[in-house]
Amino acid sequence: MEQAPSELTRLPGHELATLIAAGDVSSVEATQAHLDRIAAVDGEIHAFLHVNGGALEQAKAIDERRASGEQLHALAGAPVAIKDVLCTIGMPSTSGSRILEGWVPPYDATVVARLKAAGLVALGKTNMDEFAMGSSTEHSAYGPTRNPWDTERIPGGSGGGSAAAVAAFEAPFALGSDTGGSIRQPAAVTGTVGVKPTYGGVSRYGAIALASSLDQVGPVTRTVLDSALIHDVIGGHDPHDSTSLKREWPSFTAAAREGAASGSLAGLKVGVVKELDSEGIAADVQARFKETVQVLTDAGAEVVEVSCPSFAYSVAAYYLILPAEASSNLARFDSVRFGLRVEQQGQTVEDVMAASREAGFGPEVKRRIILGTYALSAGYYDAYYGSAQKVRTLIQRDFDAAFEQADLLISPAAPTTAFKIGEKIDDPLAMYVNDITTIPANLAGIPGMGLPMGLGDDGLPVGLQLLAPMFEDARLYRAGATIEALLADGWGGILTTKAPELAGGAA
Amino acid sequence: MKAKLMDFDKALELFEPVLGFEVHVELGTKTKMFSAAPNPAHPEFHGAEPNTLIDPLSLGLPGSLPVTNETAVRYSISLGLALGCEIATSCRFARKNYFYPDTPKNYQISQYDEPIAFEGQVEIELANGRQFTVPIERAHMEEDAGKLTHVGGSTGRIQGAEYSLVDYNRAGVPLVEIVTHMIFGAEHDAPELAKAYVGAIRDIVLSLGISEARMERGNLRCDANVSLRPRGSERLGTRTETKNVNSMRSVERAVRYEIQRQAAILADGGTITQETRHWHEDTGATSPGRPKSDADDYRYFPEPDLLPVEPSRALVEELRAALPEQPVARKRRLKAEWGFSDLEFQDVVNGDMLHLVDATVAAGAAPQSARKWWTGEIARVANERGVEAASLVEPAHVAELQRLIDEGVLTDRLARQALEGVMAGEGSPAEVAEARGLKVVIDESALVAAVDEALAAQPDVLQKIRDGKVQAAGAVIGAVMKAMRGQADAARVREIVLERASG
């Protein structure tokens, strides 16, 4: 089967991988096609902070191994984009911050090492809000990423780079990290699929920490099956991460394939979370959500309403726990061993640390460090961090109760479609509320998926969120693939294929 | 500037000293507390070049994560049990946040309100026979910081230095910090109690085999808290915390010094500043460090990168069953086994040489020989140089020295010369003897010739011997030994003298 290079970039990841595995397309061809696409459109999108100069060489090595008859992983030779929060040997890893400009780690994050071991070819590092603090990628020290559906708009955040790269066909697969929605919310506003695994399901080793008790690495792709394929590669116990779970996980790929094939949701009890379906959710998002609930019902699902009253406190609790942990995690950026150093003759080490941090961190990072330092201070700890931890327990209980009534919970993945660049940058609270739908899953540690459920009144993607109980990630993939197939039938193809072509791509 | 000191007995007349100790023990595990980097406190990695025992966590690199060393946890539980502590069923690590360039993450992973071991006691026997129980509040696990070397400036401190060098080899070395409750009632024995307490911890740690416990290497570090309150007062005085006390002798001296210094200030109507103080071995004085208040805010919170440590009761009981005997019981046993007189044994204990004699005996020396070396020649040199005896020579080398004597290879005098070489770092006793050409002359014909010559030179002595005054032989033996430049076995020379004189 002959494929024009430009068509290769439009294939879902699993189809491209199948072609490579069959020898119909070489890894070099697939990689070159994506590098060409990046060269053509990334000037408009700015999804990448760094493009891997060694990508073609790595692709060539995979092709040679395949030619020599070696049995390779099903995804070997397929290209992947990596969020800049992840440490990569040989590529700068800045976490979107000036303070780490040019820093090249001496080690790979476990997820990166696992992708490498499976033979995937890294295309480069994707843009993000500085240290993953943000919902729009506007807080990147290296300039914003633009939404491929409308380049005047944000691609979500913090992982806007990975979502935009996938939505703009610059990469079939990408990695993100999700602390309060940084995978699911960008997926929602770019019409892509993203999964936050169960806390501990994927190693955090080598992921530059934002909030250790909330962070999880996960896949960003255009289809549910593609996310499952990546999740199967990166997941599982890692002795380098103490919080990584020691358990056997089922094949998420198998779950996604089953779900796509079945076409039915019969027997599935789906809970609509009352608290995530009304207040603060835009009318067009609510409308798409209602239509989606109808599609689920038509496919045999039993839809019930569940209530999670403690969710009202989730944003407040989140914005205490996250800054508290972040203030400590970011203390290491002091210019002594790595990163930006700003110094003048005669200054003390404290002066140099302070000056370097002043120059190296952006305003949002400083805001959260100050918030977190305050929340952990003696005399305030119980009132702030302590209370927030209690809210966390209450939210977990709400989920426990909800999952007694339903196998799966659903809600909109983001309250609105993509807003305009600059629209909320001066209003941190408006920005924080953007994550209202995604935050509870991080606080409870449960897995969640964002996937497209149509277009809003402005023609921009609207996302659906699926939530499953702890350890039940496979349930997300099974149901997610079924829902994806049902909706795509109605649209005549997956949503990303409906995006307007970019100026550079048309050329 | 030298502080004003009050006479010690006078100080005790006016004030009651209250003590408290924080002892840090470096565990000798093969790897660090939270990573697989080699541990410089393990014998295999002594003397490594700076910044060679490191990994991403030791440098606090972005994305690095801690993983708890299970051997360190076992060691900590054993230590807790040996201190008579209860062992937590579940305890979390916490982050202690503060910025300092020797702390790679700018927080230390420690334990805050959930120590692995708590509420124990250590029994101590002072030289005067007084029994003392030191109450232990807690023993918790943590990681060590790196080591700073301040270059330029006069004090070797960070203030005034031109620049500072950081060695992160020590960053992440497993530590157990043992904290006592306040210790009342030590009175005149306070300085000695301080020394005896640190000695007891050292003995426990050594008997458990969890650390080399060498104070001069920083394996064992003591911070001594001292406060005074006027006789009859219920209210506690302001305390100082003396750091950097790296020998048992210094612990004793530092406590004595602080009592005398604080008493002089209080008696003059002054107030004590709550602060850390640095002990200076050379001047025998403490100097102010940074002010320390109870309001220091380390913003502790539970370490989210680590799971709680939850030792099973089975493990705790297994470790309890494997505990070695208590130091006080051990002392009684060793005294009996070695057959030392009260005076001999007390000499060893006072010289803090029990573990050294024990190790020397374990290496094959007879107890009396081991004792004589340590309390004799080695103690003499240690005193002369003002250092710890343990830092001069390894027990195994002392045993080897004695073996060379027993085998007739060296005389006592030659052995002392060999010891001198060993202490100078020239190698093992056998190596030193070889290199310096120290050995007993066993060429019988040379000895016989020397004896004949000496007898011929002193005919009066020869006659006395022949008349049965055997003790007169001494003069001839001395002459022979002198002729042989000491490299002869005096006992054998004596035999030859008597033989030739009667022949």
Interface residues (C-beta under 8 A of the other chain):
Chain A: L86 C87 S93 S95 L100 W103 P105 P106 Y107 A109 R204 Y205 G206 A207 I208 A209 A211 S212 S213 P239 H240 D241 S242 T243 A324 E325 S327 S328 A331 R332 F333 D334 V336 R337 F338 V349 E350 M353 T373 L376 S377 A378 Y381 Y385
Chain B: P56 L59 G60 L61 P62 G63 S64 L65 P66 V67 T68 R95 N97 F99 P101 P104 K105 N106 Y107 I158 S164 V166 Y168 A295 D297 R299 Y300 F301 P304 D305 L306 L307
